Amino acid sequence: MSPLPPRYLATKITEPLPTTDGGTLRTIGDAIAYMTGLPKHRETKNAWQHAAKLILAREPVAAITRQLSLALFMDAKLDLKRARAKTTA
């Protein structure tokens, strides 16, 4: 499989996803960087595996964003306070 093109990696996800470790996923590239840094016990979870499949298949960005949000939420890594603050601001 060929590597993902830089233009695709720069694609913005539909909403920024703040993480509890202080980061924020804003692009497909951010998501990939975050996912490749996951510890093995998180990386192998179904939610992350599905997110990776969606990215590699270049599915619609809305579907990718939903899956990333779900995976972060399931790992208790989605910073809901920061996410809510952005939507109410």
KOLVO-96880 format. One record per residue: y, z, x negated of N, C-alpha, C in turn; residue in three letters. Coordinates in Angstrom, 1 decimal. Last residue first. Layout:
R     n.py     n.pz     n.px    ca.py    ca.pz    ca.px     c.py     c.pz     c.px   residu
R        Y        Z        X        Y        Z        X        Y        Z        X      ALA
...
END
This chain:
R     n.py     n.pz     n.px    ca.py    ca.pz    ca.px     c.py     c.pz     c.px   residu
R     28.2     23.2     18.9     29.5     23.1     18.2     30.3     21.8     18.7      ALA
R     25.7     23.2     19.8     26.7     23.8     20.7     28.1     23.6     20.1      THR
R     24.2     22.0     17.8     24.2     21.3     19.1     25.3     21.9     20.0      THR
R     24.6     23.7     15.7     25.1     22.4     15.5     25.1     21.7     16.9      LYS
R     23.4     26.0     16.6     24.8     26.1     16.3     25.4     24.7     16.2      ALA
R     20.7     25.3     16.7     21.4     25.5     18.0     22.9     25.5     17.7      ARG
R     20.1     25.1     14.0     19.9     23.9     14.8     20.7     24.1     16.1      ALA
R     20.5     27.7     13.1     21.4     26.7     12.6     21.3     25.4     13.5      ARG
R     18.5     28.9     14.7     19.9     29.4     14.8     20.8     28.3     14.3      LYS
R     16.1     27.7     13.9     16.6     27.5     15.2     18.0     27.9     15.4      LEU
R     14.8     26.3     11.3     15.9     27.3     11.5     16.6     27.0     12.8      ASP
R     11.5     25.9     11.1     12.6     25.3     11.7     13.7     26.4     11.9      LEU
R      9.3     27.3     10.2     10.2     26.9      9.2     11.4     26.1      9.7      LYS
R      6.9     27.8     11.5      8.0     28.8     11.6      9.0     28.5     10.5      ALA
R      5.2     25.8     11.8      5.1     26.5     10.5      6.1     27.7     10.5      ASP
R      6.0     24.7     14.2      4.6     25.3     14.1      4.4     26.1     12.8      MET
R      8.5     23.7     13.4      8.4     24.8     14.3      7.1     25.5     14.2      PHE
R      7.7     21.6     11.6      8.5     22.7     11.1      8.4     23.9     12.1      LEU
R      6.3     20.0     13.5      5.6     20.6     12.3      6.4     21.7     11.7      ALA
R      8.4     19.4     15.3      7.2     20.1     15.8      6.5     20.8     14.6      LEU
R     10.1     17.9     13.7     10.6     19.2     14.3      9.4     20.0     14.8      SER
R      8.4     15.8     13.1      8.9     16.7     12.0      9.4     18.0     12.6      LEU
R      8.1     14.7     15.6      7.0     15.2     14.9      7.4     16.2     13.8      GLN
R     10.8     13.9     16.2     10.1     14.9     17.1      8.9     15.5     16.4      ARG
R     11.2     12.0     14.1     12.0     13.2     14.2     11.3     14.3     15.1      THR
R      9.3     10.1     14.8      9.2     10.8     13.6      9.9     12.1     13.6      ILE
R     10.4      9.2     17.3      9.0      9.8     17.2      8.8     10.6     15.9      ALA
R     12.8      8.2     16.3     12.8      9.3     17.3     11.5     10.0     17.3      ALA
R     12.1      6.1     14.7     12.6      7.3     14.1     12.7      8.4     15.0      VAL
R      9.0      4.4     15.3     10.4      4.7     15.7     10.9      6.0     15.2      PRO
R      6.9      4.1     12.3      7.1      4.2     13.8      8.6      4.5     14.1      GLU
R      5.8      3.4      9.8      7.2      3.0     10.2      7.4      3.0     11.7      ARG
R      3.5      4.4      8.9      3.4      3.3      9.9      4.8      2.7     10.3      ALA
R      4.5      6.5      7.4      3.9      5.4      6.7      3.7      4.1      7.6      LEU
R      5.4      8.1      9.5      6.3      7.6      8.5      5.7      6.4      7.8      ILE
R      3.0      8.7     10.9      4.1      8.1     11.6      5.1      7.4     10.6      LEU
R      1.6     10.1      8.8      1.1      8.8      9.4      2.2      8.0     10.1      LYS
R      3.2     12.3      8.5      3.0     11.4      7.4      2.6     10.0      7.9      ALA
R      2.8     13.5     11.0      4.2     13.1     10.6      4.1     12.1      9.5      ALA
R      0.1     14.1     10.8      0.6     13.2     11.8      2.0     12.7     11.5      HIS
R      0.2     16.0      8.8     -0.6     14.8      8.6     -0.1     13.7      9.6      GLN
R      1.6     18.0     10.1      2.2     17.4      8.9      1.5     16.1      8.6      TRP
R     -0.2     18.7     12.2      1.2     18.3     12.5      1.8     17.6     11.3      ALA
R     -2.6     19.5     10.8     -2.5     18.3     11.6     -1.1     17.8     11.9      ASN
R     -2.2     20.6      7.4     -2.2     20.9      8.9     -2.0     19.6      9.6      LYS
R     -2.0     20.2      4.8     -3.2     19.7      5.4     -3.3     20.0      6.9      THR
R      0.3     21.5      4.0      0.3     20.0      3.9     -0.9     19.4      4.7      GLU
R     -0.3     24.2      4.0      0.6     23.6      5.0      0.4     22.1      5.1      ARG
R     -2.0     24.5      1.9     -2.4     25.0      3.1     -1.5     24.6      4.3      HIS
R     -0.5     23.3     -0.3     -1.7     22.6      0.3     -2.1     23.2      1.6      LYS
R      3.0     23.4      0.2      1.8     24.0     -0.4      0.6     23.4      0.4      PRO
R      5.2     20.6      0.0      4.5     21.6      0.8      3.3     22.2      0.0      LEU
R      6.5     18.5     -1.2      6.6     19.8     -1.9      5.9     20.9     -1.1      GLY
R      6.2     16.4      0.4      5.5     16.4     -0.9      5.5     17.7     -1.6      THR
R      7.9     17.2      2.5      6.5     17.1      2.7      5.7     17.1      1.4      MET
R     10.5     16.8      1.3     10.1     18.1      1.8      8.5     18.2      1.9      TYR
R     10.4     14.1      0.8     10.6     15.0     -0.4     10.1     16.4      0.1      ALA
R     10.2     13.1      3.4      9.1     12.9      2.4      9.2     13.8      1.3      ILE
R     12.6     14.0      4.4     11.4     14.5      5.0     10.2     14.3      4.0      ALA
R     14.4     12.5      2.9     14.5     14.0      2.8     13.1     14.6      3.3      ASP
R     13.7      9.9      3.7     13.5     10.3      2.3     13.5     11.9      2.2      GLY
R     14.6     10.0      6.3     13.2      9.8      6.1     12.9     10.3      4.6      ILE
R     17.2     12.5      6.5     16.7     11.2      6.4     15.2     11.2      6.2      THR
R     17.6     15.2      6.8     18.6     14.3      7.5     18.0     12.9      7.5      ARG
R     16.7     18.5      6.7     16.2     17.2      6.7     17.1     16.3      7.5      LEU
R     18.1     21.0      4.8     18.2     20.3      6.0     17.6     18.9      5.8      THR
R     17.4     24.4      3.5     17.6     22.9      3.4     17.8     22.3      4.8      GLY
R     16.9     27.0      3.8     18.2     26.6      3.5     18.4     25.2      3.4      GLY
R     14.4     27.7      4.7     14.6     27.9      3.3     16.0     27.4      2.8      ASP
R     14.3     27.0      7.3     14.5     28.4      7.0     14.7     28.7      5.5      THR
R     16.0     23.9      7.8     14.8     24.6      7.5     15.2     26.1      7.2      THR
R     17.4     21.7     10.2     17.6     22.7      9.2     16.3     23.5      9.1      PRO
R     17.5     18.4     10.8     16.5     19.5     11.0     16.7     20.6      9.9      LEU
R     19.7     16.3     12.5     19.4     17.0     11.3     18.4     18.2     11.7      PRO
R     18.3     13.7     14.5     19.1     14.9     14.4     18.7     15.6     13.1      GLU
R     16.9     11.3     13.9     17.8     11.3     15.1     18.7     12.6     15.1      THR
R     17.2     10.4     10.4     16.4     10.9     11.6     17.4     11.2     12.7      ILE
R     18.4      7.6      8.7     18.7      8.9      9.2     17.7      9.2     10.4      LYS
R     17.0      5.9      6.0     17.1      5.9      7.4     17.3      7.4      7.9      THR
R     16.4      5.9      3.3     17.7      6.3      3.7     18.0      6.3      5.2      ALA
R     13.9      4.7      3.3     14.0      6.1      2.9     15.3      6.7      3.3      LEU
R     14.6      2.1      3.9     13.8      2.8      4.9     13.9      4.3      4.6      TYR
R     15.8      1.4      1.5     16.6      1.3      2.7     15.9      2.1      3.8      ARG
R     13.8      1.6     -0.4     14.9      2.6     -0.4     15.7      2.6      0.9      PRO
R     10.5      1.1      1.0     11.7      0.6      0.4     12.8      1.7      0.5      PRO
R      7.5      2.7     -0.1      8.5      2.5      1.0      9.8      2.1      0.4      LEU
R      5.1      0.8     -2.0      6.0      1.9     -1.8      7.0      1.7     -0.7      PRO
R      2.2     -0.8     -0.5      3.4     -0.8     -1.3      4.3      0.4     -1.0      SER
R     -1.2      0.0     -0.8      0.0      0.0      0.0      1.2      0.0     -0.9      MET
END
